[in-house]
């Protein structure tokens, strides 16, 4: 264990600060108890000698002499009584010399010298009516023993508090150091390129665990974005290799075989078609990136979905007739407005109708409907459908589905629709029962002031 580093950890310092605060409070409390106990003991001792002196004044000389003779004196403790004559010479009682400097009738502390030390007495010297003096004393031994016991208890208590505090601070510091080491090692592995590594959340303090969870969520997003970027790069490289190879091959053939302007023109038209397809793919990718950046949200306006769908159906009607497909349109009575970008929504609807016409065989049917409660757009076809295991995957870029590889397309259309839906906070659902596909874009909120529109009976176009 790196003990020198432990003392620099926040856990060690916080623990030391806590125990220092606790120790200071305990020391202050102990000091208060000591002073209060000492003051109470002295006050009680002086009250006793004062009371005893008044009691002795009320005794007869004979009774006073018997009381003094019967008093006990001990080297340690005891309550000695002494009778002095008018000449300050001891006549009875304990062997204590007359305190010349002591006040008469007031309590005082008397230091009695013994062999190699002195004894402290709480005393009062009283003058009797006969001119004699009586000294009433009470040993301070009991109070001194109590004060010594209190001091020893406080010292041992503080020593134990300091030792326990240091041990606790070392334990806290070591725990903090282990947490930092675990997080540091995880960060180093992430810096070396292991994006699957996560910061530890178990065995760490609650505040640090919250931070590590937030960082781990951020790492999840970064890993997902990096994988998406990697996948997009791979898909672009894979998807562009074929058309670029065809462009190169066409140009080489034109150089070898073209012997007239018409032949060169034919080769150039083929190259131009391939280049246009590449441009279309890049345009679609840029549109998706724009959706994900949400730059278009600031340009939202009220969009009449009924009018938009009518334009889209009218646009695709010639293609449906050409492919012998019935294109049905559930025409609404009035406007149905939402907040959005009309060109983007039109592009999403166009992709849905185009896909439906592409994968519906001749003689089939495609239905475009405007929904309400919630407001939405629905495109239903009677095509080949989508396998259940492919329903969630077809939203990914360049995903064309297992049953549609013979159809033209880049696999970007549904990904673009999904991006447009997320930009408009709309729900994008795809359902298929094996005999067709039903795609729905729905909005939770429509623009106030525009009544929702009921579905009308289908009108064949």
C-alpha angles and dihedrals in degrees: 000000000000098000093177090058093046092068090056095053121106091234092057093046094046091049091049090049091050094049091044089054092046091046092050091051091047091049091051091049092048091050091050092050091049095050093043093048092047092049092048093050093051093046091052092048094051091047089054096050090047092050093046091050092054090047093053092050089062093055125095116249091256094047089046091053092049090048091052093046090050094050117108128226126192131185087235114038125336135126107257123196122199131189117207127189125232086268090059091248116140112248103171142357134040120358096259123137120236110270101231096187096044118116116246115243096004130098118251141164115259122200108206114197115227131175102303101346142031135251122224118223132184100222146169126197115211127187114225124218088251091062092255124123129227121200116205114193140174122197117244090211095104093048092046091051090051091049091049091050091050092050092048091048092050093047093050091043092052091045090052090047092052093048093046090045093052092047090049092047091051091049092049091045092050090050091050090048091052091051091050091048092051092048092044092052091048091050091049091053090050091049089053088059105268099132091173090069116103134194114259115260099177121080093020130111119271096251092047091045090057091052093047091050090053091048090048090052088052090049089051090055092046092049091049092049093047091050090048091050090048091048093047092049091050092046093048092049091047095043096046096045094074099048092041090050089051090049091051091046092049092050091049091049090049090054093048103037111021108102100163141042091252091054091049089048091053091050091047091052090054091049091047091053091052092047091049090053089053091049090050091053093050091046090054091049091050090050091053091049089050090052092050092049088054091218091141097060092085090062096056118138136169110290124196103220092194093057091042093052091046090055091047093050091047090050094053097038095093091051091050091051091047091054093042093243124143110235110199124194123197094213116206125219098231144004123302110195132196134172111259151094109295095204092051094047090047088051091051092049090046090054091050094048092043091052091047092052091044096055099035114093123229111285091030129119136239119193124198115195138179111220133200134198086060106022111237153133124251129190117189127183139179095224133122094295128213125279113248092243090055098050096092095035097056090072090067119096116267091011110135103168129248096268098048107056091113091060123089119247143097100248091243102104099086091040088055091048090050091052092049090049092052091047090055093042088242128145116245113201129178120192131176133177096188094264098072143329134265118200121187133189111190134180123207093209129037126192112283117243094039114096116228116250127237120226111263126209111281116266116205117228 
